[in-house]
């Protein structure tokens, strides 16, 4: 699997990961080599073998719904890079619409 | 006196504190002094918690003097890998992304250490977000191997294993996703345990690959490692992947010997290309000793083990790309401003993550992306099934499996940083148990031709830690190795230590 620079940029965009042009070039080679190595799994992973996502069979784990102490809102946002009025502050994500 | 406090193990220290021969404050101070004298060269710690440690130790002394009960680890210094959250104390994961992050809660493992009255002396260095095999991926500089300061301690829990090996703390906590406790334990000459997946809570463990991550103990002998696992193991309602089992208790089982046990020697491991001849020789000698001690040695096969590494390098990056999406500059950690939210996120992640983390996010994002999901991620999960079946078949024939922990001993800093796959190959023997979710440990089995430690891996079935410890303990007792780091480039042992170390001080 040989990747192109555009493939690398596309995947970086999906991952919301800024890359310098040098990094794009380096990752193209590295990812191609790693994926070529990883492709070995396909030689034994036949369709009759079910996939395992989790090594210990626990599903739909429930616990009693009992009230207990939790973080206060102030604690929950205390680690935020920017906060305002008890909320996480981010750059505008919705454009203003003319009424 | 001080040197003896440093070279004593956790159980010995506990006994001496119980007997009133030494106080918890004296024990804590001795270890903090040792860290102060050595960590400029070893760099096992990202943060030393001297005041907290002394306050905890003083509290233990006060309660003991008042006749009040104290916990199972009362006054025992512990190094904590900086991937477990500590309330109000920086938890960086070795990353610039979390350089100033101070969590608002303690991980369950940390709560249990505190409940056991352990003395947390510091946060240990690690590869960034637990990705690597040498600690060279730490954004804050690598740790060194106490056996040779020009070599790596292994990784990713290299700070934790270096601290234990260098007598900075008798106990340490690490985490293991594909070998990150066992491989550095082997390279530093200590015992490192990856418990059964789900035996130790992951609540408050900053996630890398959630179906593989597991917290485990590191110590200078098997008994101390078992003691630490007893303190941190058992069900936690805060972790839905936690196995509903009470805290484990190993007790006298450790000393039962190996007579009558069937021990499987993994054929493929010993035949692996790239296994250093002297590592292979030490491991084979260790296995032969287990035979002499009365174990029944059986050759077994894990035919799909060779596919473990490629499967791991699809599964772990896929899970990592999802888990690390939380570092987006919004809720915690670094933020680099941008015109739009998307630009802010991309710039934050560009500046906050190092090379290896970016590489794995990219592999994982690619493997999960449209058109490739079945070919990569699902294929890797099918291989995981095959490996689980291999282990199940092998354990039908034998109680535990043995083989090497790592293909080679500690390598020089920089030797593998330019070649990701060469670095990944460090984990070729540890990854199969990680994929299967089964417990495995590394126990020192001797030194290579250059005088560096070699680890033997013991692998057991799900929740088979008891028999795993028993085999490791039998080997440890028979070998009776001196595991004081020594050699031309070694860190000096504690000053005024036992006579046999004196010549190394001068």
Boltz contact constraints between the chains, C-beta under 6 A:
constraints:
  - contact:
      token1: [A, 11]
      token2: [B, 362]
      max_distance: 6.0
  - contact:
      token1: [A, 11]
      token2: [B, 365]
      max_distance: 6.0
  - contact:
      token1: [A, 11]
      token2: [B, 366]
      max_distance: 6.0
  - contact:
      token1: [A, 14]
      token2: [B, 365]
      max_distance: 6.0
  - contact:
      token1: [A, 15]
      token2: [B, 361]
      max_distance: 6.0
  - contact:
      token1: [A, 15]
      token2: [B, 365]
      max_distance: 6.0
  - contact:
      token1: [A, 16]
      token2: [B, 345]
      max_distance: 6.0
  - contact:
      token1: [A, 16]
      token2: [B, 346]
      max_distance: 6.0
  - contact:
      token1: [A, 17]
      token2: [B, 349]
      max_distance: 6.0
  - contact:
      token1: [A, 18]
      token2: [B, 346]
      max_distance: 6.0
  - contact:
      token1: [A, 18]
      token2: [B, 347]
      max_distance: 6.0
  - contact:
      token1: [A, 18]
      token2: [B, 350]
      max_distance: 6.0
  - contact:
      token1: [A, 27]
      token2: [B, 362]
      max_distance: 6.0
  - contact:
      token1: [A, 30]
      token2: [B, 420]
      max_distance: 6.0
  - contact:
      token1: [A, 31]
      token2: [B, 362]
      max_distance: 6.0
  - contact:
      token1: [A, 34]
      token2: [B, 363]
      max_distance: 6.0
  - contact:
      token1: [A, 37]
      token2: [B, 310]
      max_distance: 6.0
  - contact:
      token1: [A, 37]
      token2: [B, 421]
      max_distance: 6.0
  - contact:
      token1: [A, 38]
      token2: [B, 310]
      max_distance: 6.0
  - contact:
      token1: [A, 38]
      token2: [B, 313]
      max_distance: 6.0
  - contact:
      token1: [A, 38]
      token2: [B, 314]
      max_distance: 6.0
  - contact:
      token1: [A, 40]
      token2: [B, 310]
      max_distance: 6.0
  - contact:
      token1: [A, 41]
      token2: [B, 307]
      max_distance: 6.0
  - contact:
      token1: [A, 41]
      token2: [B, 310]
      max_distance: 6.0
  - contact:
      token1: [A, 41]
      token2: [B, 311]
      max_distance: 6.0
  - contact:
      token1: [A, 41]
      token2: [B, 379]
      max_distance: 6.0
  - contact:
      token1: [A, 41]
      token2: [B, 380]
      max_distance: 6.0
  - contact:
      token1: [A, 41]
      token2: [B, 383]
      max_distance: 6.0
  - contact:
      token1: [A, 42]
      token2: [B, 379]
      max_distance: 6.0
  - contact:
      token1: [A, 44]
      token2: [B, 307]
      max_distance: 6.0
  - contact:
      token1: [A, 45]
      token2: [B, 379]
      max_distance: 6.0
  - contact:
      token1: [A, 45]
      token2: [B, 382]
      max_distance: 6.0
  - contact:
      token1: [A, 45]
      token2: [B, 383]
      max_distance: 6.0
  - contact:
      token1: [A, 49]
      token2: [B, 382]
      max_distance: 6.0
  - contact:
      token1: [A, 49]
      token2: [B, 385]
      max_distance: 6.0
  - contact:
      token1: [A, 50]
      token2: [B, 385]
      max_distance: 6.0
  - contact:
      token1: [A, 51]
      token2: [B, 378]
      max_distance: 6.0
  - contact:
      token1: [A, 51]
      token2: [B, 381]
      max_distance: 6.0
  - contact:
      token1: [A, 51]
      token2: [B, 382]
      max_distance: 6.0
  - contact:
      token1: [A, 52]
      token2: [B, 381]
      max_distance: 6.0
  - contact:
      token1: [A, 52]
      token2: [B, 384]
      max_distance: 6.0
  - contact:
      token1: [A, 52]
      token2: [B, 385]
      max_distance: 6.0
  - contact:
      token1: [A, 53]
      token2: [B, 381]
      max_distance: 6.0
  - contact:
      token1: [A, 54]
      token2: [B, 211]
      max_distance: 6.0
  - contact:
      token1: [A, 55]
      token2: [B, 197]
      max_distance: 6.0
  - contact:
      token1: [A, 55]
      token2: [B, 437]
      max_distance: 6.0
  - contact:
      token1: [A, 56]
      token2: [B, 197]
      max_distance: 6.0
  - contact:
      token1: [A, 56]
      token2: [B, 198]
      max_distance: 6.0
  - contact:
      token1: [A, 56]
      token2: [B, 437]
      max_distance: 6.0
  - contact:
      token1: [A, 61]
      token2: [B, 240]
      max_distance: 6.0
  - contact:
      token1: [A, 63]
      token2: [B, 237]
      max_distance: 6.0
  - contact:
      token1: [A, 71]
      token2: [B, 104]
      max_distance: 6.0
  - contact:
      token1: [A, 75]
      token2: [B, 104]
      max_distance: 6.0
  - contact:
      token1: [A, 79]
      token2: [B, 332]
      max_distance: 6.0
  - contact:
      token1: [A, 80]
      token2: [B, 331]
      max_distance: 6.0
  - contact:
      token1: [A, 81]
      token2: [B, 335]
      max_distance: 6.0
  - contact:
      token1: [A, 88]
      token2: [B, 330]
      max_distance: 6.0
  - contact:
      token1: [A, 90]
      token2: [B, 330]
      max_distance: 6.0
  - contact:
      token1: [A, 90]
      token2: [B, 341]
      max_distance: 6.0
  - contact:
      token1: [A, 91]
      token2: [B, 340]
      max_distance: 6.0
  - contact:
      token1: [A, 91]
      token2: [B, 341]
      max_distance: 6.0
  - contact:
      token1: [A, 91]
      token2: [B, 344]
      max_distance: 6.0
  - contact:
      token1: [A, 93]
      token2: [B, 341]
      max_distance: 6.0
